[in-house]
Amino acid sequence: MIDLHAHLLPGVDDGPATMGDSVAMARAAWESGTRTMVCTPHMIAGYPTDPARVHSGVRDLAAALREAEIGLKVTTGAEIALDHLPRM
């Protein structure tokens, strides 16, 4: 199973507050059969998440998952509001 929309990064938007909460969510997903999760924090006016923060957050979360011996693969993504994108 692949979860393409997950607010899994700690302290980034309306997802988990702490790394411990993120790891607990990842463990539950892993135990339920999910093998990959795409971390998709909001990128909207109310949550103007910097892409660099997403990349560093995924790296930090992946390290925490390895330490916790959770095999879940996490990767970068975003939930980008159309009005947050530059006009073309």
N, CA, C and O atoms as a GROMACS GRO file, in nm:
protein
  352
    1MET      N    1   0.085  -0.118   0.000
    1MET     CA    2   0.000   0.000   0.000
    1MET      C    3   0.089   0.124   0.000
    1MET      O    4   0.191   0.128   0.069
    2ILE      N    5   0.050   0.222  -0.078
    2ILE     CA    6   0.119   0.352  -0.083
    2ILE      C    7   0.018   0.459  -0.046
    2ILE      O    8  -0.090   0.467  -0.104
    3ASP      N    9   0.053   0.541   0.052
    3ASP     CA   10  -0.031   0.654   0.092
    3ASP      C   11   0.025   0.778   0.024
    3ASP      O   12   0.135   0.823   0.056
    4LEU      N   13  -0.051   0.833  -0.070
    4LEU     CA   14  -0.005   0.948  -0.148
    4LEU      C   15  -0.035   1.083  -0.084
    4LEU      O   16   0.003   1.186  -0.139
    5HIS      N   17  -0.103   1.084   0.029
    5HIS     CA   18  -0.140   1.210   0.093
    5HIS      C   19  -0.133   1.193   0.244
    5HIS      O   20  -0.227   1.144   0.306
    6ALA      N   21  -0.021   1.235   0.302
    6ALA     CA   22  -0.003   1.216   0.446
    6ALA      C   23   0.056   1.341   0.509
    6ALA      O   24   0.160   1.391   0.465
    7HIS      N   25  -0.010   1.390   0.612
    7HIS     CA   26   0.044   1.500   0.692
    7HIS      C   27   0.120   1.435   0.807
    7HIS      O   28   0.068   1.421   0.918
    8LEU      N   29   0.243   1.396   0.780
    8LEU     CA   30   0.322   1.314   0.870
    8LEU      C   31   0.441   1.388   0.930
    8LEU      O   32   0.499   1.341   1.028
    9LEU      N   33   0.478   1.502   0.874
    9LEU     CA   34   0.596   1.573   0.923
    9LEU      C   35   0.562   1.649   1.052
    9LEU      O   36   0.461   1.719   1.058
   10PRO      N   37   0.646   1.635   1.153
   10PRO     CA   38   0.616   1.698   1.282
   10PRO      C   39   0.633   1.849   1.279
   10PRO      O   40   0.733   1.901   1.230
   11GLY      N   41   0.533   1.919   1.333
   11GLY     CA   42   0.542   2.063   1.352
   11GLY      C   43   0.540   2.147   1.226
   11GLY      O   44   0.579   2.264   1.230
   12VAL      N   45   0.496   2.090   1.114
   12VAL     CA   46   0.501   2.164   0.988
   12VAL      C   47   0.367   2.230   0.958
   12VAL      O   48   0.365   2.348   0.922
   13ASP      N   49   0.257   2.160   0.971
   13ASP     CA   50   0.126   2.218   0.944
   13ASP      C   51   0.028   2.165   1.047
   13ASP      O   52   0.055   2.174   1.167
   14ASP      N   53  -0.084   2.112   1.004
   14ASP     CA   54  -0.183   2.061   1.100
   14ASP      C   55  -0.166   1.912   1.126
   14ASP      O   56  -0.259   1.846   1.171
   15GLY      N   57  -0.048   1.860   1.098
   15GLY     CA   58  -0.017   1.721   1.126
   15GLY      C   59   0.032   1.703   1.269
   15GLY      O   60   0.000   1.784   1.355
   16PRO      N   61   0.110   1.600   1.294
   16PRO     CA   62   0.157   1.571   1.429
   16PRO      C   63   0.247   1.684   1.482
   16PRO      O   64   0.317   1.751   1.406
   17ALA      N   65   0.243   1.703   1.613
   17ALA     CA   66   0.321   1.811   1.675
   17ALA      C   67   0.467   1.773   1.697
   17ALA      O   68   0.555   1.858   1.688
   18THR      N   69   0.493   1.646   1.726
   18THR     CA   70   0.628   1.605   1.763
   18THR      C   71   0.677   1.489   1.676
   18THR      O   72   0.598   1.422   1.610
   19MET      N   73   0.807   1.467   1.679
   19MET     CA   74   0.864   1.354   1.606
   19MET      C   75   0.810   1.223   1.664
   19MET      O   76   0.785   1.129   1.589
   20GLY      N   77   0.792   1.217   1.795
   20GLY     CA   78   0.735   1.097   1.856
   20GLY      C   79   0.597   1.066   1.801
   20GLY      O   80   0.564   0.950   1.776
   21ASP      N   81   0.516   1.170   1.783
   21ASP     CA   82   0.383   1.151   1.725
   21ASP      C   83   0.393   1.102   1.581
   21ASP      O   84   0.316   1.015   1.539
   22SER      N   85   0.488   1.158   1.505
   22SER     CA   86   0.507   1.115   1.366
   22SER      C   87   0.548   0.969   1.358
   22SER      O   88   0.498   0.894   1.275
   23VAL      N   89   0.640   0.930   1.446
   23VAL     CA   90   0.686   0.792   1.447
   23VAL      C   91   0.571   0.699   1.485
   23VAL      O   92   0.556   0.591   1.426
   24ALA      N   93   0.490   0.738   1.580
   24ALA     CA   94   0.374   0.656   1.619
   24ALA      C   95   0.277   0.641   1.502
   24ALA      O   96   0.225   0.532   1.479
   25MET      N   97   0.252   0.749   1.429
   25MET     CA   98   0.164   0.741   1.313
   25MET      C   99   0.225   0.650   1.206
   25MET      O  100   0.154   0.570   1.144
   26ALA      N  101   0.355   0.663   1.184
   26ALA     CA  102   0.423   0.580   1.085
   26ALA      C  103   0.418   0.434   1.125
   26ALA      O  104   0.398   0.346   1.040
   27ARG      N  105   0.437   0.406   1.253
   27ARG     CA  106   0.430   0.266   1.300
   27ARG      C  107   0.291   0.208   1.275
   27ARG      O  108   0.279   0.094   1.231
   28ALA      N  109   0.187   0.286   1.303
   28ALA     CA  110   0.050   0.238   1.280
   28ALA      C  111   0.027   0.212   1.132
   28ALA      O  112  -0.036   0.112   1.095
   29ALA      N  113   0.078   0.300   1.047
   29ALA     CA  114   0.064   0.280   0.902
   29ALA      C  115   0.137   0.154   0.859
   29ALA      O  116   0.083   0.073   0.783
   30TRP      N  117   0.260   0.136   0.906
   30TRP     CA  118   0.341   0.019   0.872
   30TRP      C  119   0.270  -0.110   0.914
   30TRP      O  120   0.262  -0.206   0.838
   31GLU      N  121   0.221  -0.110   1.037
   31GLU     CA  122   0.154  -0.229   1.089
   31GLU      C  123   0.023  -0.259   1.017
   31GLU      O  124  -0.026  -0.372   1.021
   32SER      N  125  -0.033  -0.158   0.950
   32SER     CA  126  -0.156  -0.177   0.873
   32SER      C  127  -0.129  -0.214   0.728
   32SER      O  128  -0.223  -0.232   0.650
   33GLY      N  129  -0.002  -0.224   0.690
   33GLY     CA  130   0.033  -0.266   0.555
   33GLY      C  131   0.081  -0.158   0.461
   33GLY      O  132   0.114  -0.188   0.346
   34THR      N  133   0.088  -0.035   0.506
   34THR     CA  134   0.140   0.073   0.422
   34THR      C  135   0.292   0.061   0.418
   34THR      O  136   0.355   0.041   0.522
   35ARG      N  137   0.351   0.073   0.300
   35ARG     CA  138   0.495   0.060   0.286
   35ARG      C  139   0.564   0.189   0.242
   35ARG      O  140   0.684   0.205   0.262
   36THR      N  141   0.487   0.280   0.184
   36THR     CA  142   0.540   0.410   0.143
   36THR      C  143   0.438   0.518   0.175
   36THR      O  144   0.318   0.499   0.153
   37MET      N  145   0.486   0.630   0.228
   37MET     CA  146   0.399   0.745   0.251
   37MET      C  147   0.464   0.868   0.189
   37MET      O  148   0.583   0.894   0.209
   38VAL      N  149   0.385   0.944   0.115
   38VAL     CA  150   0.430   1.071   0.060
   38VAL      C  151   0.389   1.180   0.157
   38VAL      O  152   0.270   1.201   0.182
   39CYS      N  153   0.487   1.249   0.212
   39CYS     CA  154   0.460   1.356   0.309
   39CYS      C  155   0.416   1.480   0.232
   39CYS      O  156   0.493   1.535   0.154
   40THR      N  157   0.292   1.522   0.255
   40THR     CA  158   0.231   1.628   0.175
   40THR      C  159   0.179   1.741   0.265
   40THR      O  160   0.058   1.757   0.279
   41PRO      N  161   0.268   1.819   0.325
   41PRO     CA  162   0.220   1.930   0.406
   41PRO      C  163   0.151   2.035   0.319
   41PRO      O  164   0.175   2.045   0.199
   42HIS      N  165   0.064   2.112   0.384
   42HIS     CA  166  -0.004   2.221   0.314
   42HIS      C  167   0.096   2.324   0.264
   42HIS      O  168   0.195   2.353   0.331
   43MET      N  169   0.070   2.378   0.147
   43MET     CA  170   0.139   2.495   0.096
   43MET      C  171   0.029   2.590   0.050
   43MET      O  172  -0.010   2.593  -0.067
   44ILE      N  173  -0.020   2.667   0.147
   44ILE     CA  174  -0.128   2.763   0.125
   44ILE      C  175  -0.096   2.889   0.206
   44ILE      O  176   0.002   2.891   0.281
   45ALA      N  177  -0.176   2.990   0.191
   45ALA     CA  178  -0.150   3.116   0.262
   45ALA      C  179  -0.139   3.093   0.413
   45ALA      O  180  -0.051   3.151   0.477
   46GLY      N  181  -0.227   3.012   0.470
   46GLY     CA  182  -0.225   2.989   0.614
   46GLY      C  183  -0.110   2.902   0.661
   46GLY      O  184  -0.073   2.907   0.779
   47TYR      N  185  -0.054   2.823   0.573
   47TYR     CA  186   0.062   2.737   0.602
   47TYR      C  187   0.162   2.753   0.487
   47TYR      O  188   0.172   2.665   0.401
   48PRO      N  189   0.236   2.864   0.483
   48PRO     CA  190   0.328   2.886   0.371
   48PRO      C  191   0.458   2.805   0.388
   48PRO      O  192   0.566   2.861   0.405
   49THR      N  193   0.444   2.675   0.382
   49THR     CA  194   0.555   2.584   0.408
   49THR      C  195   0.664   2.598   0.303
   49THR      O  196   0.637   2.596   0.183
   50ASP      N  197   0.786   2.613   0.348
   50ASP     CA  198   0.903   2.625   0.261
   50ASP      C  199   0.943   2.486   0.212
   50ASP      O  200   0.957   2.394   0.293
   51PRO      N  201   0.961   2.467   0.081
   51PRO     CA  202   1.000   2.336   0.030
   51PRO      C  203   1.125   2.279   0.096
   51PRO      O  204   1.134   2.157   0.116
   52ALA      N  205   1.220   2.363   0.130
   52ALA     CA  206   1.342   2.314   0.197
   52ALA      C  207   1.307   2.249   0.331
   52ALA      O  208   1.371   2.151   0.372
   53ARG      N  209   1.206   2.303   0.398
   53ARG     CA  210   1.164   2.244   0.526
   53ARG      C  211   1.102   2.106   0.505
   53ARG      O  212   1.118   2.017   0.589
   54VAL      N  213   1.033   2.087   0.395
   54VAL     CA  214   0.976   1.956   0.363
   54VAL      C  215   1.088   1.855   0.343
   54VAL      O  216   1.085   1.745   0.398
   55HIS      N  217   1.187   1.893   0.264
   55HIS     CA  218   1.299   1.801   0.237
   55HIS      C  219   1.374   1.766   0.366
   55HIS      O  220   1.405   1.649   0.389
   56SER      N  221   1.404   1.866   0.447
   56SER     CA  222   1.476   1.836   0.572
   56SER      C  223   1.388   1.757   0.667
   56SER      O  224   1.438   1.670   0.739
   57GLY      N  225   1.259   1.786   0.669
   57GLY     CA  226   1.167   1.712   0.755
   57GLY      C  227   1.158   1.565   0.718
   57GLY      O  228   1.154   1.478   0.805
   58VAL      N  229   1.156   1.537   0.588
   58VAL     CA  230   1.152   1.398   0.542
   58VAL      C  231   1.282   1.327   0.578
   58VAL      O  232   1.280   1.212   0.620
   59ARG      N  233   1.396   1.395   0.560
   59ARG     CA  234   1.524   1.334   0.599
   59ARG      C  235   1.526   1.302   0.748
   59ARG      O  236   1.568   1.193   0.788
   60ASP      N  237   1.481   1.396   0.830
   60ASP     CA  238   1.480   1.374   0.976
   60ASP      C  239   1.385   1.262   1.014
   60ASP      O  240   1.416   1.179   1.099
   61LEU      N  241   1.268   1.259   0.951
   61LEU     CA  242   1.171   1.154   0.981
   61LEU      C  243   1.224   1.018   0.938
   61LEU      O  244   1.209   0.920   1.011
   62ALA      N  245   1.286   1.010   0.821
   62ALA     CA  246   1.342   0.883   0.774
   62ALA      C  247   1.447   0.832   0.872
   62ALA      O  248   1.454   0.712   0.898
   63ALA      N  249   1.528   0.922   0.925
   63ALA     CA  250   1.630   0.882   1.023
   63ALA      C  251   1.564   0.830   1.150
   63ALA      O  252   1.608   0.730   1.206
   64ALA      N  253   1.458   0.897   1.196
   64ALA     CA  254   1.386   0.853   1.316
   64ALA      C  255   1.321   0.718   1.294
   64ALA      O  256   1.317   0.635   1.385
   65LEU      N  257   1.270   0.694   1.174
   65LEU     CA  258   1.208   0.564   1.143
   65LEU      C  259   1.312   0.453   1.140
   65LEU      O  260   1.286   0.342   1.187
   66ARG      N  261   1.430   0.482   1.085
   66ARG     CA  262   1.537   0.381   1.087
   66ARG      C  263   1.576   0.348   1.231
   66ARG      O  264   1.593   0.232   1.267
   67GLU      N  265   1.588   0.451   1.313
   67GLU     CA  266   1.624   0.430   1.453
   67GLU      C  267   1.518   0.348   1.526
   67GLU      O  268   1.551   0.265   1.611
   68ALA      N  269   1.392   0.370   1.492
   68ALA     CA  270   1.282   0.296   1.554
   68ALA      C  271   1.259   0.160   1.488
   68ALA      O  272   1.169   0.086   1.528
   69GLU      N  273   1.340   0.128   1.387
   69GLU     CA  274   1.329   0.002   1.313
   69GLU      C  275   1.192  -0.017   1.248
   69GLU      O  276   1.132  -0.125   1.253
   70ILE      N  277   1.144   0.092   1.189
   70ILE     CA  278   1.019   0.090   1.112
   70ILE      C  279   1.058   0.100   0.965
   70ILE      O  280   1.124   0.196   0.926
   71GLY      N  281   1.017   0.003   0.885
   71GLY     CA  282   1.060  -0.005   0.746
   71GLY      C  283   0.989   0.088   0.650
   71GLY      O  284   1.014   0.080   0.529
   72LEU      N  285   0.902   0.173   0.698
   72LEU     CA  286   0.824   0.262   0.612
   72LEU      C  287   0.914   0.357   0.534
   72LEU      O  288   1.001   0.422   0.591
   73LYS      N  289   0.892   0.366   0.403
   73LYS     CA  290   0.962   0.462   0.320
   73LYS      C  291   0.881   0.591   0.318
   73LYS      O  292   0.760   0.588   0.295
   74VAL      N  293   0.947   0.704   0.342
   74VAL     CA  294   0.881   0.834   0.332
   74VAL      C  295   0.948   0.916   0.224
   74VAL      O  296   1.070   0.907   0.204
   75THR      N  297   0.870   0.994   0.155
   75THR     CA  298   0.921   1.076   0.046
   75THR      C  299   0.852   1.212   0.047
   75THR      O  300   0.753   1.231   0.117
   76THR      N  301   0.906   1.306  -0.030
   76THR     CA  302   0.854   1.442  -0.029
   76THR      C  303   0.737   1.460  -0.125
   76THR      O  304   0.726   1.392  -0.227
   77GLY      N  305   0.653   1.553  -0.089
   77GLY     CA  306   0.539   1.593  -0.170
   77GLY      C  307   0.484   1.721  -0.110
   77GLY      O  308   0.548   1.783  -0.026
   78ALA      N  309   0.366   1.761  -0.153
   78ALA     CA  310   0.302   1.881  -0.098
   78ALA      C  311   0.157   1.885  -0.140
   78ALA      O  312   0.119   1.834  -0.245
   79GLU      N  313   0.077   1.946  -0.056
   79GLU     CA  314  -0.062   1.976  -0.089
   79GLU      C  315  -0.065   2.125  -0.119
   79GLU      O  316  -0.079   2.208  -0.028
   80ILE      N  317  -0.052   2.159  -0.247
   80ILE     CA  318  -0.037   2.298  -0.288
   80ILE      C  319  -0.170   2.353  -0.336
   80ILE      O  320  -0.231   2.299  -0.428
   81ALA      N  321  -0.215   2.461  -0.273
   81ALA     CA  322  -0.337   2.528  -0.317
   81ALA      C  323  -0.310   2.598  -0.450
   81ALA      O  324  -0.206   2.661  -0.467
   82LEU      N  325  -0.402   2.586  -0.543
   82LEU     CA  326  -0.382   2.648  -0.674
   82LEU      C  327  -0.358   2.797  -0.666
   82LEU      O  328  -0.279   2.851  -0.744
   83ASP      N  329  -0.424   2.865  -0.572
   83ASP     CA  330  -0.402   3.010  -0.562
   83ASP      C  331  -0.268   3.044  -0.496
   83ASP      O  332  -0.232   3.161  -0.488
   84HIS      N  333  -0.194   2.944  -0.451
   84HIS     CA  334  -0.062   2.965  -0.393
   84HIS      C  335   0.047   2.956  -0.500
   84HIS      O  336   0.161   2.995  -0.475
   85LEU      N  337   0.013   2.906  -0.618
   85LEU     CA  338   0.109   2.892  -0.726
   85LEU      C  339   0.124   3.024  -0.801
   85LEU      O  340   0.029   3.103  -0.805
   86PRO      N  341   0.240   3.049  -0.859
   86PRO     CA  342   0.257   3.170  -0.940
   86PRO      C  343   0.165   3.166  -1.061
   86PRO      O  344   0.139   3.059  -1.117
   87ARG      N  345   0.118   3.280  -1.099
   87ARG     CA  346   0.031   3.289  -1.218
   87ARG      C  347   0.116   3.264  -1.341
   87ARG      O  348   0.230   3.309  -1.352
   88MET      N  349   0.057   3.190  -1.435
   88MET     CA  350   0.130   3.160  -1.560
   88MET      C  351   0.070   3.240  -1.673
   88MET      O  352   0.117   3.229  -1.786
   0.00000   0.00000   0.00000
